[in-house]
Amino acid sequence: MKKVLLVVVALMLTIGLAACGSKNESTNGNSQNSNAENTANAGGDALSGSLLAAGSTALQPLVEQVSKKFMEDAKYADVTVQVQGGGSGTGLTQVSAGQADLGNSDIFAEEKFVDADADKAKELVDHQVAVVAMATVVNKEISIDNLTKQQLVDIFTGKVTNWKDVGGKDQKITIVNRPSSSGTRKTFEKFALGTKSEDIQGSIQEDSSGTVKKLVAETPGAIGYLALSYIDDTVKTVKYEGVEAKEENIVSGNYPVWAYEHVYTKGEPNAVAKAFIDYLMSDEIQNSDVVELGYLPVGKMQVKRDAAGNITK
């Protein structure tokens, strides 16, 4: 009887050891497969997902053009990028609320989120992707080609309402302005006027830079302001204090009406957003699309500007 029991115990131990060996072998195999899969993923599987970029209409032409190239690249064929305007304030609000992945803005987040909302700016990460200059534009029939800072202040605050008072013909001035949420407006007010402009009765207010250009081109006596990326021969550019809005004057800081173009993310960007921002900042895009569309690469600037507007070399 004892011999039988010993045989049974030995048999059970043998089966148990075999089962454990099989289990360990299986576990090791699964672990190796998992590691191999993770390595493959880390090693360059194509990215997939979607991005929503919203905000600045001054930056919109660049983001739209680059997003098309990005999606046509085989590495990013499974990524969809949707671009919307709405103004810098909208872009910052939406990215802060998690409604957009990328918040495009002509202004620093600290300029939008102040006082009780200051903590919202701290949650956002700034990616400066280009520099944009804004210029005063008028209807092509306007005879003047230069305006001083004080003349612009007088026009945009309603003190001067006729072109004859600033050296032009006897013609009513029609202001085409941007809404208060516009980063282009904030930049123009801060660096061209040095004060807030007024929503004057009889003026036109438009949310889109493209519409502003169309209205200035079609409205007799019209004046507005646009990012250089929107300006073409349908409108006339006016010098500021005798200085033309061109590259050599902008990079040196001699022409003051310019701003960084920001792409904000809430926290550090995820893999898809980082890939797009890196693509936007690549030498290929900076030296081709950025320049072609009327912006300046950040690296070309000989001066820097902080959120308070202070310029340093």
C-alpha positions in Angstrom: 0.0 0.0 0.0 2.8 2.4 0.9 4.5 1.6 -2.4 1.3 2.5 -4.3 1.0 5.8 -2.4 4.6 6.7 -3.1 4.1 6.0 -6.8 1.0 8.2 -6.9 2.8 11.1 -5.1 5.8 10.8 -7.4 3.5 10.8 -10.4 1.6 13.9 -9.1 4.9 15.7 -8.4 6.1 14.9 -11.9 2.9 16.2 -13.5 3.0 19.4 -11.3 6.6 20.1 -12.3 5.9 19.6 -15.9 2.8 22.0 -15.7 4.9 24.6 -14.0 7.6 24.4 -16.6 5.0 24.7 -19.3 3.4 27.7 -17.6 6.8 29.4 -17.2 7.7 28.8 -20.7 4.4 30.2 -21.9 4.7 33.2 -19.7 8.3 33.9 -20.9 7.1 33.5 -24.5 4.2 36.0 -24.0 6.6 38.4 -22.3 9.0 38.2 -25.2 6.2 38.7 -27.7 4.9 41.7 -25.8 8.4 43.3 -25.6 8.8 42.7 -29.3 5.5 44.3 -30.0 6.4 47.3 -27.8 9.7 47.7 -29.6 8.0 47.6 -32.9 5.6 50.3 -31.8 8.4 52.5 -30.4 10.5 51.8 -33.4 8.3 53.7 -35.9 4.8 52.4 -36.4 2.9 55.0 -38.4 1.2 57.6 -36.2 -2.6 57.8 -36.3 -5.2 60.1 -34.8 -6.6 63.6 -35.4 -5.8 67.1 -34.5 -8.0 70.2 -34.3 -6.1 73.5 -34.6 -8.2 76.6 -34.0 -7.6 80.3 -33.5 -5.6 83.0 -35.2 -6.7 83.8 -38.8 -3.3 85.5 -39.3 -1.7 82.2 -38.7 -4.4 80.2 -40.5 -2.9 80.3 -44.0 0.4 78.7 -42.8 -1.2 76.0 -40.7 -3.6 75.1 -43.4 -0.9 74.8 -46.1 1.5 72.9 -43.8 -1.3 70.5 -42.6 -2.0 69.5 -46.1 1.7 68.6 -46.7 1.8 66.9 -43.4 -1.1 64.6 -44.2 0.3 63.8 -47.6 3.5 62.6 -46.0 3.5 58.8 -45.9 4.6 58.8 -42.2 1.5 60.8 -41.3 -1.1 59.3 -43.7 -3.2 58.1 -40.8 -3.3 61.5 -39.1 -6.1 64.0 -39.8 -5.6 67.7 -39.1 -8.6 70.1 -39.1 -7.9 73.9 -39.1 -10.4 76.5 -38.0 -10.1 80.3 -37.5 -12.1 82.3 -35.0 -9.3 84.6 -33.7 -6.5 84.2 -31.1 -8.8 84.6 -28.1 -11.0 81.7 -29.4 -8.0 79.5 -30.0 -6.6 80.1 -26.5 -10.0 79.5 -24.9 -10.6 76.3 -26.8 -7.2 74.8 -26.2 -7.4 75.7 -22.5 -10.8 74.0 -22.3 -9.6 70.9 -24.1 -11.9 71.6 -27.1 -8.9 72.0 -29.5 -5.5 70.3 -29.6 -3.7 73.3 -30.9 -4.5 76.9 -30.0 -3.2 79.3 -32.7 -2.5 82.8 -31.4 -0.8 86.1 -32.3 -0.6 87.0 -28.6 1.0 85.4 -25.6 -1.4 83.4 -23.4 -0.6 85.7 -20.5 -2.2 88.6 -22.5 -5.5 86.6 -22.8 -5.7 85.0 -19.4 -5.3 87.7 -16.7 -6.3 88.2 -13.1 -8.6 85.4 -12.0 -7.8 83.4 -15.2 -4.0 83.7 -14.9 -3.6 80.1 -13.9 -5.0 79.0 -17.3 -2.0 80.5 -19.0 0.4 78.5 -16.8 -1.2 75.2 -18.0 -0.4 76.0 -21.7 2.9 75.3 -23.4 4.0 77.9 -26.0 5.5 76.8 -29.3 6.6 79.9 -31.3 6.4 78.8 -35.0 6.9 82.1 -36.9 6.9 85.9 -36.8 4.1 87.9 -38.4 4.1 91.6 -39.1 0.9 93.7 -39.4 0.6 96.7 -41.7 -2.0 99.4 -42.2 -3.9 98.9 -45.4 -6.1 101.3 -47.3 -8.3 101.2 -50.4 -6.1 101.6 -53.5 -7.7 104.9 -54.4 -6.4 106.6 -51.2 -3.5 108.9 -52.2 -1.4 108.9 -49.0 1.3 106.3 -48.4 2.4 107.1 -44.9 0.7 107.6 -41.5 2.3 108.6 -38.2 1.4 106.9 -35.0 -0.6 109.9 -33.8 -2.5 110.0 -37.1 -3.4 106.3 -36.7 -4.6 106.9 -33.2 -6.7 109.8 -34.3 -8.3 107.7 -37.0 -9.0 104.6 -35.0 -10.3 106.5 -32.0 -12.7 108.6 -34.2 -11.0 112.0 -33.7 -10.2 112.2 -37.5 -13.0 111.1 -39.8 -11.9 112.5 -43.2 -8.8 111.8 -45.2 -8.2 115.5 -45.9 -7.2 115.9 -42.2 -4.2 113.6 -42.7 -3.0 114.8 -46.1 -5.5 113.0 -48.4 -8.5 114.0 -50.4 -11.8 115.2 -49.1 -13.3 111.7 -48.4 -14.9 110.0 -45.4 -12.8 107.5 -43.6 -14.4 104.0 -43.2 -12.7 101.9 -40.6 -12.6 98.1 -41.0 -11.7 96.7 -37.6 -11.4 93.3 -36.0 -13.3 92.1 -32.9 -11.8 92.5 -29.5 -10.9 88.8 -29.4 -8.6 89.2 -32.4 -4.9 88.8 -31.8 -4.2 90.9 -34.9 -6.2 93.7 -33.3 -4.4 93.4 -30.0 -1.0 93.4 -31.8 -2.0 96.5 -33.9 -3.3 98.3 -30.9 -0.3 97.5 -28.7 2.5 98.2 -31.2 1.0 100.6 -33.7 -1.4 102.7 -31.6 -0.1 102.2 -28.1 -3.7 102.3 -27.0 -7.0 100.5 -27.4 -9.0 101.5 -30.5 -12.7 102.2 -30.4 -15.6 100.4 -31.9 -16.8 103.5 -33.5 -20.3 103.9 -34.8 -20.3 103.4 -38.6 -17.2 101.4 -38.6 -17.2 97.8 -39.9 -16.1 94.9 -37.7 -15.1 91.5 -39.2 -13.8 88.4 -37.7 -11.8 87.1 -40.7 -8.6 88.7 -42.1 -9.7 87.6 -45.6 -13.0 89.5 -45.2 -11.1 92.6 -43.9 -9.0 92.6 -47.1 -12.0 92.2 -49.3 -13.9 95.0 -47.6 -10.9 97.4 -47.7 -10.4 96.7 -51.4 -14.1 97.2 -52.2 -15.0 100.1 -49.9 -14.1 103.7 -50.9 -12.2 105.5 -48.2 -11.6 102.3 -46.2 -8.7 101.6 -43.8 -7.8 98.5 -41.9 -4.8 96.4 -40.9 -3.7 93.0 -42.0 -0.9 90.4 -41.4 1.6 90.5 -44.3 0.6 87.0 -45.1 -2.8 88.3 -46.3 -1.7 91.4 -48.2 -1.7 91.4 -52.0 -2.2 94.0 -54.8 -5.9 94.4 -54.1 -5.1 96.8 -51.2 -2.5 99.5 -50.6 0.0 99.2 -47.8 0.8 102.3 -45.8 4.2 103.0 -44.1 4.3 103.5 -40.3 6.2 106.6 -39.3 8.0 106.4 -42.6 9.1 102.8 -42.1 8.0 100.1 -44.6 6.8 96.7 -43.3 9.5 94.6 -45.0 11.8 91.9 -43.8 15.0 93.9 -43.1 13.0 96.4 -41.0 11.1 93.8 -39.1 14.1 91.5 -38.2 16.1 94.5 -36.9 13.2 95.8 -34.8 13.0 99.1 -36.7 9.4 98.3 -37.8 7.6 97.6 -34.4 4.3 96.2 -35.5 5.0 92.5 -35.4 4.3 89.5 -33.1 5.2 85.9 -32.7 2.8 83.3 -34.1 2.2 80.8 -31.3 0.8 77.3 -31.3 -0.3 76.5 -27.8 -0.9 73.0 -26.3 -2.4 72.2 -22.9 0.6 70.7 -21.2 3.3 69.0 -23.3 1.9 67.9 -26.7 1.0 64.2 -27.3 2.8 62.2 -29.9 0.6 63.4 -32.8 0.6 67.0 -31.9 4.4 67.0 -31.3 4.9 65.4 -34.7 2.9 68.2 -36.4 4.7 71.0 -34.4 8.1 69.5 -35.2 7.1 69.3 -38.9 6.0 72.9 -38.8 9.3 73.9 -37.2 11.5 71.9 -39.6 14.0 73.7 -41.8 12.2 72.6 -44.9 8.9 74.3 -43.8 10.6 77.3 -42.2 12.6 78.1 -45.2 9.9 77.5 -47.8 6.3 77.7 -46.7 6.9 80.3 -43.9 8.7 82.7 -46.2 6.5 82.0 -49.2 3.3 83.0 -47.2 4.7 86.2 -45.9 5.9 85.2 -42.4 9.4 85.3 -41.0 11.2 82.3 -39.4 11.7 83.0 -35.7 15.4 82.2 -36.1 15.9 85.2 -38.4 14.9 87.8 -35.8 17.7 89.9 -34.5 15.6 91.0 -31.5 13.3 89.2 -29.1 10.0 90.3 -27.5 8.4 89.2 -24.3 4.8 89.0 -23.2 5.0 92.6 -21.9 6.2 93.8 -25.3 9.7 94.6 -24.2 12.3 94.1 -26.9 15.8 92.8 -26.3 18.7 92.1 -28.6 
